[in-house]
């Protein structure tokens, strides 16, 4: 019922906060929620918005769309990022680490598909939505921390787009000897809750958000049932994009927290996540993910 109430009766507020002088990275920003979030950031006077995209040509079209709608040019830059490739993630992070500062790392890019395929030795959705997402965030964490020291009163944000579908499972796989987990949104939530307290003292806010059911490209392979649900219930892409921007503006109360409808609301977390088993699963999942991350980039988890 909470889902239906949000979809029908709650409209996240229109972003008005200034992002002047801030450098912002938005992954998956050539279409959908990422594009609309990048548009809001640009409209709100961001100094630079990096459109991190797999398809550079589509990214250039997105840039043109943003410039046309906001009247601001020389703000957006299109950078290539393929989360299905660890080499691409590392190359992007190396380039981004040379920016003067990073005020917001908004990790929106993701895939949702019913078709099984491998990328970097793991099921593709796990590689893209979990492993590479945290590789990128952890590689850029030092830059975020350095930015925090420059203006302590304005903390940088590392924000991950999640979903309320994380609450649809009790994650039975966590009890197996090796947690090969298909429920990647649940994993994202557990990992954020595990590592957020460990980065809090560095002045970086790590949070996560649920944009609600929105018209976007993420679930284009989700089947007819999801298509019908979107037809009846979905928020516009622009309204969904507001929730992404909101997560980049909230304060310390959002550290490690879950946001929905543009507001901090840990009460909306799934019952499993906050249960005793959820806490055990959280540590187990992080231990296993940590081993994978260290193989990709030794030392990457030293701050966590």
Secondary structure, DSSP 8 states (H G I E B T S, - for coil): -HHHHHHHH----------BT-EEEEET-SSHHHHHHHHHHHHTTBSEEEEEES-HHHHHHHHHHHHHHH---S-EEEEE--TT-HHHHHHHHHHHTTSS--SEEEE-----BSS--EETTEEHHHIIIIIHHHHHHHHHHHHHHHHHHH-TTS--EEEEEE-GGGGG---GGGGSSS---S-HHHHHHHHHHHHHHHHGGGT-EEEEEE--SBS-STTTBS-HHHHHHHHHH-B-HHHHHHHHHHHTT--GGGTT-EEETTEE-GGGS-TTTTSHHHHHHHHHHHHHHHHHHHHHSTTTTTT-
